[in-house]
Amino acid sequence: MTQKVAIVTGGTRGIGFGISQQLATEGYNLIIGFNSNETAANEAKKILESDYGVTVYPIKGDVAQAETIDQFFDCLEKNFEGKLTALVHNAGLYLGITTTPASEQAEAAADKQRQLLGDGNLTSLAQYEYYQNVYPKCFIRCVEKAVNYMEDGKGYIVATSSPGCNMTQTPKLSYILPGTGKTVVEFLTRYYAKMLASRRITVNVIIPGYTKTDAWNKAMEKYGGTEGEMMQKMVENTPMQRWCSPQEIGQLVAFLCSDKAAFITGVALPIDGGLHLR
């Protein structure tokens, strides 16, 4: 049986860990990225290796930095003979809520802009540039490297976006800065799908809706009772009236990274319980 290997950025917690679990269920060995939480990364490695019998290498680093991307592929060459089956760019963040950037300078500049202009404005160029590095620039770096390690007809690329980042949904004004980055990722997905179609390498993007993760818990803690209750009501007002689970997201990604989905490419696929229908 041919060995399958996947790189999953942001693969140790939340949606990313759900993706890692489901890929492991399908026999994928994994290179999983994380930014700073080594305890969670070590626990993820332990669970994945013990429960699924796969080999896992956690890679620490900020995906906004090109050096971190180099580490993923150095690990691939060293441990898996430079053979890659799937790339999943899932790493994401929301500055001030889920994480802070490796560059304290970017956050300091953003804080200064917030004091002068308030939140929600597309005027913090330091934050804007950081999100561009985390999303489209990282995606470009990853894909341009990954395709050199994939065999024709045996390669799968999946990115993660968010609601309101394309023309099919209402834009989320409070999500303007990260949203602009993910919008570009959705366009790049279609671009790479066309470019790689002749090699039969598929490229798709998923759009999760409200998914119960630590990130959402932190958001609720930050906003407190009233805002937390509002978030819960937002979920209840979606057509299916429930949270999605990281495992459900992972099942979709595992499907897109299999020969069952070999004829699906260039698709932006919501997995949101009908949220996109609102």
C-alpha positions in Angstrom: 0.0 0.0 0.0 1.3 3.4 -1.0 2.2 5.7 2.0 0.0 8.8 2.3 1.3 12.0 3.8 -0.4 15.2 4.6 0.7 18.6 5.7 -1.9 20.4 7.9 -1.1 24.0 8.9 -2.8 24.7 12.2 -3.4 21.0 12.7 -3.1 20.6 16.4 -6.3 22.3 17.8 -9.9 23.1 16.9 -10.9 22.5 13.3 -7.3 21.7 12.4 -7.2 18.8 14.9 -10.5 17.5 13.6 -9.0 17.5 10.1 -5.9 15.8 11.4 -8.0 13.1 13.1 -10.0 12.3 10.1 -7.0 12.2 7.8 -5.3 9.8 10.3 -8.5 7.7 10.1 -7.8 7.3 6.4 -4.2 6.3 7.0 -2.5 9.6 6.5 0.8 10.2 8.2 0.9 13.8 9.3 3.1 16.9 9.5 1.0 19.3 11.7 1.8 23.0 12.3 1.3 25.0 15.4 2.2 28.5 16.5 3.0 28.5 20.2 1.0 25.9 22.2 3.5 23.1 22.6 1.4 21.3 25.2 -1.6 21.0 22.8 0.8 20.0 19.9 2.4 17.2 22.0 -1.1 16.0 23.1 -2.3 16.0 19.5 0.7 13.9 18.4 0.2 11.4 21.3 -3.5 11.0 20.4 -3.0 10.7 16.7 -0.2 8.2 16.9 -1.8 6.0 19.7 -5.4 6.0 18.3 -4.7 5.7 14.6 -1.2 4.2 14.3 0.2 6.9 12.1 3.4 8.9 12.3 3.1 12.5 13.3 5.6 15.4 13.3 4.5 18.7 14.9 6.2 21.8 13.4 6.3 25.0 15.5 6.3 28.4 13.9 4.3 31.3 12.6 2.9 30.6 9.1 3.2 34.3 8.3 7.0 33.6 8.1 8.5 31.9 5.1 10.9 30.0 7.3 8.1 28.1 9.0 6.9 26.8 5.6 10.4 25.7 4.8 10.4 23.6 8.0 7.3 21.7 6.8 9.0 20.6 3.6 12.4 20.0 5.3 10.5 17.5 7.5 8.8 16.0 4.5 12.2 15.4 2.8 13.8 14.1 5.9 11.1 11.7 7.1 8.9 10.8 4.2 11.3 10.7 1.2 9.9 14.0 -0.1 6.5 12.4 -1.1 3.4 14.4 -0.4 -0.2 13.4 -0.9 -2.2 16.3 0.6 -1.8 19.9 1.7 -4.4 21.5 3.9 -3.9 25.2 4.7 -6.1 25.6 7.8 -4.0 27.8 10.0 -5.9 30.9 11.0 -6.4 33.4 13.8 -8.2 36.5 14.9 -5.8 39.0 16.5 -6.7 40.0 20.0 -9.2 37.1 20.4 -7.6 33.8 19.5 -4.0 34.7 19.3 -1.3 37.3 18.8 1.2 37.4 15.9 4.8 36.4 16.4 5.7 40.0 15.5 4.8 42.2 18.5 5.5 45.2 16.3 2.4 44.4 14.1 0.2 44.1 17.2 1.5 47.3 18.7 0.9 49.2 15.5 -2.6 47.7 15.3 -3.3 48.8 18.9 -2.2 52.4 18.1 -4.5 52.5 15.1 -7.5 51.2 17.1 -6.9 54.0 19.6 -7.0 56.6 16.9 -9.7 55.1 14.6 -11.6 52.5 16.5 -12.1 48.8 15.6 -13.5 47.5 12.3 -11.7 49.9 9.9 -9.6 48.8 7.0 -6.9 51.2 8.1 -4.5 49.2 10.2 -2.0 48.3 7.5 0.2 46.4 10.0 -2.7 44.0 10.7 -3.7 43.9 7.1 -0.3 42.9 6.0 -0.1 40.3 8.8 -3.4 38.6 7.7 -2.2 38.7 4.1 0.9 36.8 5.2 -1.1 34.2 7.2 -3.6 33.5 4.4 -2.8 34.2 0.7 1.0 34.6 1.0 1.3 31.4 3.1 -1.1 29.6 0.7 1.1 30.6 -2.3 4.3 29.5 -0.5 2.8 26.2 0.5 1.2 25.3 -2.9 4.3 26.4 -4.9 6.4 24.0 -2.8 3.8 21.2 -2.4 3.3 20.6 -6.1 7.0 19.7 -6.5 6.4 16.7 -4.1 3.1 15.5 -5.5 2.6 12.8 -8.1 0.3 13.5 -11.0 -3.2 12.2 -10.2 -2.3 11.7 -6.5 -2.3 15.1 -5.1 -5.0 17.1 -3.1 -4.9 20.7 -1.9 -7.6 22.1 0.5 -7.8 25.6 2.0 -10.1 26.9 4.7 -12.1 30.1 4.4 -14.9 31.7 6.3 -18.5 32.9 5.7 -18.8 36.3 3.9 -15.5 36.1 2.0 -17.1 35.6 -1.4 -19.9 37.0 -3.5 -22.4 34.4 -2.4 -22.7 35.7 1.2 -23.1 39.0 2.9 -19.7 40.4 4.0 -19.1 40.4 7.8 -18.0 44.0 8.6 -16.3 43.0 11.9 -14.2 40.4 9.9 -12.9 42.8 7.3 -9.1 42.4 7.9 -8.9 38.5 8.0 -11.7 38.4 5.5 -9.8 40.2 2.9 -7.0 37.6 3.2 -9.4 34.6 2.9 -11.1 36.2 -0.1 -7.8 36.1 -1.9 -7.3 32.5 -0.9 -10.7 31.6 -2.5 -9.6 33.2 -5.7 -6.2 31.5 -5.6 -8.0 28.1 -5.1 -9.7 28.5 -8.5 -6.5 29.8 -10.1 -4.5 26.8 -8.9 -7.3 24.4 -9.8 -7.1 25.5 -13.4 -3.3 25.5 -13.4 -3.0 22.0 -11.9 -5.9 20.3 -13.6 -3.7 18.8 -16.3 -1.7 17.1 -13.6 -5.0 15.9 -12.0 -4.1 17.5 -8.7 -7.3 18.9 -7.1 -7.6 22.3 -5.3 -10.6 23.2 -3.3 -11.6 25.5 -0.4 -14.1 24.8 2.4 -16.2 27.4 4.2 -17.0 26.3 7.8 -19.9 27.9 9.6 -20.2 28.2 13.3 -17.9 25.4 14.6 -17.6 24.8 18.3 -13.9 25.2 19.1 -11.7 26.9 21.8 -11.6 29.9 19.5 -15.3 30.5 19.8 -15.1 29.9 23.6 -12.4 32.6 23.8 -14.6 35.0 21.8 -17.5 34.4 24.2 -15.3 34.9 27.2 -14.0 38.2 25.7 -17.5 39.6 25.0 -19.1 38.3 28.2 -22.7 37.4 28.9 -24.7 39.6 26.6 -22.4 39.1 23.5 -22.0 35.4 24.4 -25.7 35.0 24.4 -25.9 36.9 21.1 -23.4 34.4 19.5 -25.5 31.5 20.8 -28.6 33.0 19.3 -26.8 33.5 16.0 -26.2 29.8 15.9 -29.8 29.0 16.8 -30.9 31.2 14.0 -29.0 29.3 11.3 -31.2 26.8 9.4 -29.9 23.7 11.2 -29.8 25.5 14.6 -26.7 23.9 15.9 -22.9 24.1 16.0 -20.8 22.1 13.6 -18.1 19.9 15.1 -14.4 19.9 14.0 -14.8 16.2 13.2 -17.5 17.0 10.7 -15.1 19.5 9.0 -12.4 16.9 9.1 -14.7 14.3 7.3 -15.2 16.7 4.5 -11.5 17.5 4.1 -10.7 13.7 4.2 -13.2 13.2 1.4 -11.7 15.9 -0.7 -8.2 14.3 0.0 -9.3 11.0 -1.4 -9.8 9.4 -4.8 -13.6 9.6 -4.2 -13.2 13.3 -4.9 -10.7 13.1 -7.7 -13.0 14.9 -10.2 -13.9 17.8 -7.8 -11.7 20.8 -8.2 -12.0 24.6 -8.0 -14.9 24.4 -5.6 -15.7 26.7 -2.6 -17.8 24.4 -0.5 -19.8 25.6 2.5 -20.1 23.3 5.5 -22.3 25.4 7.6 -25.7 23.9 8.2 -27.3 26.2 5.7 -25.8 29.4 7.0 -25.0 30.5 3.4 -28.8 30.4 2.6 -29.6 33.3 5.0 
